[in-house]
Amino acid sequence: MNEAGYQTLIVKFSEPITILDGIFDDAEAWGVDTLKGWIEDYESTRFTATDIHTAVITSEYNMECVKEWLQRRTPIAEITEY
């Protein structure tokens, strides 16, 4: 959904989101301790888990950076753009 300039991704990860939070085991170095925290550090970007493997991510203007980072750093089973 691209309402009011926002882009939306629905991402189904191959592993549970709580396991992916382990990427941030050095919270002091990353500045966050969860995937949600990392995604939401991008201005105008929100992360909402809908189940243990799936999240809806919305962003006004940082979606390309978020998507690229996710594709490089996380195991994605399926990604849908709106």
C-alpha positions as CSV (number, residue, x, y, z in Angstrom):
1,M,0.0,0.0,0.0
2,N,1.5,3.2,-1.1
3,E,-0.8,5.6,0.7
4,A,0.5,9.1,1.5
5,G,3.9,8.2,0.2
6,Y,4.4,5.2,2.4
7,Q,5.7,1.9,1.1
8,T,4.9,-1.4,2.6
9,L,6.8,-4.7,2.8
10,I,5.5,-8.0,4.1
11,V,8.5,-10.1,5.0
12,K,8.3,-13.8,6.0
13,F,11.6,-14.8,7.5
14,S,13.0,-18.3,7.3
15,E,13.8,-18.2,11.0
16,P,11.7,-16.8,13.9
17,I,12.1,-13.1,14.5
18,T,13.3,-13.7,18.1
19,I,16.2,-15.8,16.7
20,L,17.1,-12.9,14.3
21,D,17.2,-10.6,17.3
22,G,20.5,-12.5,18.0
23,I,22.1,-10.4,15.3
24,F,22.1,-7.6,17.8
25,D,23.8,-9.6,20.7
26,D,26.2,-6.7,21.1
27,A,23.6,-4.1,21.7
28,E,26.2,-1.5,22.7
29,A,27.9,-1.8,19.3
30,W,24.6,-1.9,17.3
31,G,22.7,0.7,19.4
32,V,19.7,-1.6,19.6
33,D,19.0,-5.1,20.8
34,T,16.2,-6.3,18.4
35,L,15.4,-6.4,14.7
36,K,12.4,-4.2,15.4
37,G,14.7,-1.6,17.1
38,W,17.1,-1.6,14.1
39,I,14.4,-1.2,11.5
40,E,12.6,1.5,13.5
41,D,15.9,3.5,13.8
42,Y,15.3,4.4,10.2
43,E,13.4,7.6,10.3
44,S,9.7,7.2,9.3
45,T,10.0,3.4,9.4
46,R,7.9,1.0,11.5
47,F,8.1,-2.8,12.1
48,T,5.1,-4.8,13.2
49,A,5.4,-8.5,13.7
50,T,2.3,-10.4,12.7
51,D,3.5,-13.8,13.8
52,I,6.8,-15.5,14.8
53,H,8.1,-15.4,11.2
54,T,6.3,-12.5,9.5
55,A,6.5,-8.7,9.8
56,V,4.8,-5.7,8.1
57,I,7.3,-2.9,7.5
58,T,6.2,0.5,6.4
59,S,8.4,3.4,5.5
60,E,7.9,6.9,4.1
61,Y,11.3,7.2,2.3
62,N,13.8,4.7,3.6
63,M,12.4,1.4,2.2
64,E,15.1,0.8,-0.3
65,C,17.8,0.9,2.4
66,V,15.7,-1.2,4.8
67,K,15.0,-3.8,2.0
68,E,18.6,-4.0,0.9
69,W,19.8,-4.4,4.5
70,L,17.3,-7.2,5.2
71,Q,18.2,-9.0,2.0
72,R,21.9,-9.0,2.9
73,R,21.6,-9.7,6.6
74,T,18.5,-11.9,7.2
75,P,17.2,-15.2,5.9
76,I,14.0,-14.3,3.9
77,A,11.6,-16.9,2.8
78,E,9.3,-14.5,1.1
79,I,9.0,-10.7,0.5
80,T,6.0,-8.9,-0.9
81,E,6.0,-5.2,-1.8
82,Y,3.0,-2.9,-1.9
